[in-house]
Amino acid sequence: MAEVTLEHISKVYPPGKRGEKVSKAIDDISFSVQDKEFMVIVGPSGCGKSTLLRMIAGLEEISEGTLKIDGERMNDRDPSRRDIAMVFQNYALYPHMTVHENMAFGLRLKNFKRSEIKERVMQTAKLLEIEEMLERKPKNLSGGQRQRVAIGRAIIRRPKVFLFDEPLSNLDAKLRSQMRIELQRLHREINATMIYVTHDQTEAMTLGNRIAVLSRGKLMQLDTPMHLYNYPANRFVAGFIGSPTMNFLKGSIQKENGYFFIHETQSFKFPLGNSIPSVLENFNGKPILIGIRPEHIVVCEDENNRVMPDCTLTINAYENMGSEQLIYFSLLEQTIVLRRAPREMVEVGHQKGIHFIREKIVFMNEENGEVISNQ
């Protein structure tokens, strides 16, 4: 077993010399990473994700709470005795050593026999497809090759837990995509517990069995990738997961021979039906926020989408992505993004009727951003 458990973990920084207030980089986070799970921690820069990873590694002191690995308390245990391996963003390879020597270094420190070191190096190099590079030095490797060596140096120790701190951020887009596939394959083959930190939601969605979304040191939501996408807990998660981001509209629910959503400017309204979830009835007449993803808005005159428009908006831009098309509509000073199958021509400046797919609308409390209802 290699389960990692965080119980009410916090990281508190004392006030500085200039009289700054006490700050919490990590604020009361609790969750468990299951044995052999690939857990991704994601969030914007400065949200505390790398700090949390370093606390698990023992490189940052835990101010409050308890960290357990396999049920054993790790708070005061030295990093070298936690049986973990960490892969950093900057590779951290020894420039004067060959690939073979870099990978073998940790085993030599632990007095492994030469024959076992050689065997492990060859097994790991084969797994990562770097057998032909063993006699090269880091300066003679590409960025992707260096990252494989850094990962290999971690794998060769066969620890209980692997920690990855934004390991792909220095690579170009094509190589990042390739390395994501390699990491998925690697996880299946070595069947180990992995915790992976990134600010890139694409990496999070494609790699994680589950994803922990952080903001300002707090855990916003922890769930599977598709459940996060389809059932966000709050506005932050709804806006952070998904690209292009979810569209948000302010307004209110009104009952007028049935229920309607009315935009805050009164510029348009659309019916919600004669009945709505009971939790939404409590917000009748109160300010509310709705969210809807770009693929859940349709142009009414498109083939198979001949429905009544909820509003008519002006096209101000479009992007053809090959497999899809993004259309940007103006709603006063706000932009609404729609995703659809690609078309050759879009008439910028023209108006189009658009329709919101009702069952895909997310209703949120405008005051705190919490989701009230996913219909």
C-alpha positions in Angstrom: 0.0 0.0 0.0 1.1 3.6 -0.7 -1.8 5.7 0.4 -1.1 9.4 1.1 -3.5 11.1 3.6 -3.7 14.8 4.4 -5.7 15.7 7.5 -6.4 19.4 7.9 -3.0 20.4 6.5 -2.1 24.1 6.7 1.0 26.2 6.0 1.2 29.4 7.9 3.9 32.0 7.3 4.6 34.4 10.2 4.3 38.1 9.9 7.3 39.8 8.2 9.6 42.6 9.5 7.4 45.2 7.8 4.4 44.2 9.8 2.6 42.0 7.3 -0.2 39.9 8.5 0.1 36.2 9.2 -0.7 34.4 5.9 -1.9 30.9 5.1 -0.4 29.5 1.9 -2.3 26.3 2.5 -5.6 26.5 4.4 -7.0 23.4 6.1 -6.8 20.9 3.2 -7.9 17.3 3.7 -8.0 14.5 1.2 -6.5 11.0 0.5 -4.5 9.8 -2.5 -5.4 6.1 -2.9 -2.8 3.4 -3.5 -1.7 3.4 -7.2 -3.8 6.4 -8.0 -2.6 9.3 -10.3 -3.7 12.4 -8.5 -3.3 15.8 -10.1 -3.3 19.0 -8.1 -4.2 22.0 -10.3 -4.7 25.7 -9.9 -3.4 29.1 -11.0 0.0 30.4 -10.1 0.3 31.3 -6.4 -2.5 29.0 -5.3 -0.2 26.9 -3.1 -0.1 23.7 -5.1 3.7 23.4 -5.2 3.9 24.4 -1.5 1.5 21.5 -0.8 3.6 19.1 -2.8 6.8 20.2 -1.0 5.1 19.6 2.3 4.3 16.0 1.3 8.0 15.7 0.3 9.2 17.1 3.6 10.8 20.2 1.9 8.4 22.5 3.6 7.4 22.3 7.3 3.7 21.5 8.0 2.3 24.2 10.3 -0.9 22.5 11.2 -2.5 19.1 10.5 -1.2 15.6 9.9 0.4 13.9 6.9 0.4 10.1 6.7 1.9 7.7 4.2 0.7 4.1 4.6 -0.9 5.2 7.9 2.3 6.4 9.4 2.7 10.0 10.5 5.3 11.9 8.5 5.2 15.4 9.8 8.6 15.2 11.5 10.2 12.5 9.4 13.2 13.5 7.3 12.5 13.6 3.5 15.1 10.9 3.0 13.0 8.6 5.2 9.6 9.1 3.6 10.3 6.7 0.7 9.3 9.2 -2.0 10.9 10.5 -5.2 10.3 14.0 -6.6 10.7 15.2 -10.2 11.3 18.9 -10.5 10.4 21.5 -13.2 14.1 22.2 -13.9 15.2 18.5 -14.2 18.0 19.0 -11.6 20.5 16.7 -13.4 24.2 16.7 -12.6 25.8 18.3 -15.7 29.2 16.6 -15.2 27.7 13.1 -15.1 26.5 10.9 -17.9 22.8 9.7 -18.1 23.9 6.4 -16.6 25.7 8.1 -13.7 22.8 10.4 -13.0 20.4 7.5 -12.8 22.7 5.4 -10.7 23.8 8.1 -8.3 21.0 7.6 -5.7 21.5 3.8 -5.6 25.3 4.3 -5.1 24.6 6.5 -2.1 22.5 3.6 -0.6 25.4 1.2 -1.3 23.6 -1.0 -3.8 25.8 -3.6 -5.5 27.2 -2.7 -8.9 25.4 -5.6 -10.6 22.0 -4.5 -9.2 22.7 -0.9 -10.1 23.5 -1.8 -13.7 20.4 -4.0 -13.9 18.1 -1.3 -12.6 19.6 1.3 -14.9 19.1 -0.9 -18.0 15.5 -1.8 -17.0 14.6 1.9 -16.4 16.4 3.1 -19.6 14.4 0.5 -21.6 11.2 1.5 -20.0 11.8 5.2 -20.9 13.4 4.4 -24.3 16.7 6.1 -23.5 19.0 3.1 -23.8 21.1 4.8 -26.5 21.7 7.9 -24.4 23.3 6.3 -21.3 26.8 7.6 -22.1 25.7 11.2 -23.0 25.8 14.1 -20.7 22.8 16.4 -20.1 24.1 19.2 -22.3 23.8 16.8 -25.3 20.2 15.9 -24.7 17.0 17.7 -25.8 14.5 19.0 -23.2 12.3 16.0 -23.5 15.2 13.6 -23.1 16.4 15.4 -20.0 13.0 15.1 -18.6 13.0 11.4 -19.2 16.3 11.1 -17.4 14.9 13.0 -14.4 11.9 10.7 -14.3 14.2 7.7 -14.7 16.3 8.8 -11.7 13.1 8.8 -9.7 11.8 5.5 -11.0 15.0 3.6 -10.4 14.6 4.0 -6.6 11.2 2.3 -6.7 9.7 4.5 -4.0 6.2 4.3 -2.5 5.1 7.7 -3.9 6.2 9.8 -6.9 5.8 13.6 -6.8 5.9 15.7 -10.0 6.2 19.5 -9.7 5.2 20.9 -13.1 7.7 18.6 -15.0 6.5 19.5 -18.5 6.2 23.3 -18.3 9.6 23.9 -20.0 8.7 21.8 -23.0 7.1 23.0 -26.2 3.4 22.1 -26.9 4.1 19.1 -29.2 6.5 17.6 -26.8 4.2 18.2 -23.8 1.5 16.3 -25.6 3.9 13.4 -26.3 5.2 13.3 -22.7 1.6 13.2 -21.3 1.1 10.0 -23.2 4.4 8.7 -21.9 3.4 9.5 -18.3 0.1 7.7 -18.8 1.9 4.6 -20.1 4.5 4.8 -17.3 1.8 4.9 -14.6 0.2 1.8 -16.0 3.5 -0.1 -16.3 5.0 0.7 -12.9 1.6 0.8 -11.1 2.7 3.4 -8.5 1.1 6.2 -6.5 1.7 9.5 -8.3 0.9 13.1 -7.2 1.3 15.6 -10.0 1.2 19.4 -9.8 0.4 21.6 -12.7 -1.2 24.9 -13.7 -2.3 23.5 -17.0 -5.9 22.2 -16.9 -5.3 20.2 -20.1 -2.6 18.2 -18.3 -4.9 17.8 -15.3 -7.8 16.5 -17.4 -5.8 14.1 -19.5 -3.5 12.6 -16.7 -5.5 12.5 -13.5 -7.6 9.7 -12.1 -8.9 12.5 -9.9 -8.1 16.2 -9.7 -7.8 18.5 -6.7 -8.5 22.1 -7.7 -6.9 24.7 -5.5 -7.4 28.5 -5.2 -5.7 30.8 -2.7 -4.6 27.8 -0.6 -8.0 26.3 -0.3 -9.3 23.1 -1.9 -12.2 24.1 -4.2 -13.2 20.6 -5.4 -11.8 17.1 -5.7 -13.3 14.7 -8.3 -12.8 12.8 -11.5 -12.0 15.0 -14.6 -15.4 14.6 -16.3 -17.3 15.1 -13.0 -15.4 18.3 -12.5 -16.2 19.4 -16.0 -19.9 18.5 -15.9 -20.7 19.2 -12.2 -18.5 22.0 -10.9 -19.0 23.0 -7.3 -18.5 26.7 -7.7 -17.8 29.5 -10.2 -14.0 29.1 -9.8 -14.0 25.5 -10.8 -16.5 26.1 -13.6 -14.3 28.9 -15.0 -11.0 27.2 -14.5 -11.8 23.8 -15.9 -12.5 23.9 -19.7 -11.2 25.8 -22.6 -12.6 28.1 -23.8 -13.9 29.0 -20.4 -17.6 28.7 -19.3 -19.8 31.7 -20.2 -21.3 33.5 -17.2 -24.4 35.7 -17.3 -25.9 37.7 -14.4 -29.6 38.1 -14.0 -32.5 36.8 -12.0 -35.3 34.1 -12.1 -38.8 35.5 -12.4 -42.1 33.8 -12.4 -44.4 35.1 -15.2 -46.8 32.4 -16.3 -43.9 30.0 -15.7 -40.3 30.6 -14.8 -37.9 32.8 -16.8 -34.3 33.8 -16.6 -34.0 37.5 -17.2 -30.6 39.1 -18.0 -29.6 41.9 -15.6 -29.9 44.5 -18.3 -33.4 43.2 -19.2 -32.0 42.8 -22.7 -33.3 39.3 -23.1 -35.1 36.6 -21.2 -35.7 32.9 -21.9 -38.2 30.4 -20.4 -37.2 27.8 -17.9 -40.5 26.0 -17.9 -43.4 25.8 -15.5 -41.4 24.0 -12.9 -37.8 24.4 -11.7 -35.8 22.5 -9.0 -37.1 23.5 -5.5 -33.7 24.8 -4.5 -34.0 27.4 -7.4 -37.4 28.5 -6.2 -35.8 30.0 -3.1 -33.9 32.4 -5.5 -37.0 33.6 -7.3 -36.6 37.4 -7.8 -33.0 37.4 -6.4 -29.8 38.0 -8.3 -28.4 34.8 -9.7 -25.5 33.8 -12.0 -25.8 31.2 -14.8 -23.0 29.4 -16.5 -23.0 27.6 -19.8 -20.2 26.0 -21.8 -19.5 27.1 -25.4 -20.6 23.7 -26.8 -24.0 24.0 -25.1 -25.0 27.1 -27.0 -26.3 26.7 -30.6 -26.9 28.9 -33.6 -30.6 28.5 -34.3 -30.4 28.4 -38.1 -27.7 25.7 -38.1 -28.7 22.3 -39.5 -30.4 20.2 -36.8 -30.6 23.3 -34.6 -33.8 24.9 -35.8 -35.0 26.0 -32.4 -36.4 29.3 -31.1 -33.7 31.8 -30.3 -33.2 33.0 -26.7 -31.6 36.2 -27.9 -30.1 37.7 -31.0 -26.4 38.8 -30.7 -23.8 40.3 -33.0 -20.8 38.3 -34.2 -17.5 40.2 -33.5 -14.9 37.5 -34.2 -14.5 33.8 -35.0 -11.7 31.2 -35.0 -11.5 28.2 -37.2 -9.5 25.5 -35.3 -9.8 22.8 -38.0 -11.9 20.3 -36.0 -14.1 23.0 -34.5 -15.1 26.7 -34.8 -15.3 29.3 -32.0 -17.7 32.2 -32.5 -17.5 35.3 -30.3 -20.7 37.2 -29.8 -21.2 40.7 -28.2 -23.6 41.1 -25.4 -23.2 44.8 -24.6 -19.6 44.9 -23.1 -19.5 41.1 -22.5 -18.3 38.4 -24.9 -20.1 35.1 -25.2 -18.2 32.2 -26.8 -19.9 29.4 -28.8 -18.3 26.2 -30.1 -19.6 24.3 -33.1 -18.5 22.2 -36.1 -16.4 24.3 -38.5 -17.8 26.3 -41.3 -16.0 28.1 -44.1 -17.7 31.4 -43.8 -18.8 33.5 -40.8 -20.1 37.0 -41.3 -18.6 39.3 -38.7 -20.9 42.1 -37.8 -24.0 40.1 -38.6 -26.6 39.1 -36.0 -27.5 35.5 -35.2 -30.1 34.0 -33.0 -28.6 31.7 -30.3 -30.2 29.2 -28.0 -29.0 27.9 -24.6 -29.5 24.2 -24.0 -31.5 24.2 -20.8 -30.4 21.0 -19.2 -26.7 22.1 -19.5 -27.2 25.4 -17.6 -25.4 25.7 -14.2 -27.1 28.0 -11.7 -24.9 29.8 -9.1 -25.4 32.0 -6.2 -24.0 35.4 -7.3 -22.9 36.3 -3.8 -20.5 33.4 -3.1 -20.2 31.7 -6.5 -21.5 28.3 -5.1 -23.5 26.1 -7.5 -27.2 26.0 -6.6 -28.3 23.5 -9.2 -26.9 21.6 -12.2 -30.2 20.8 -14.0 
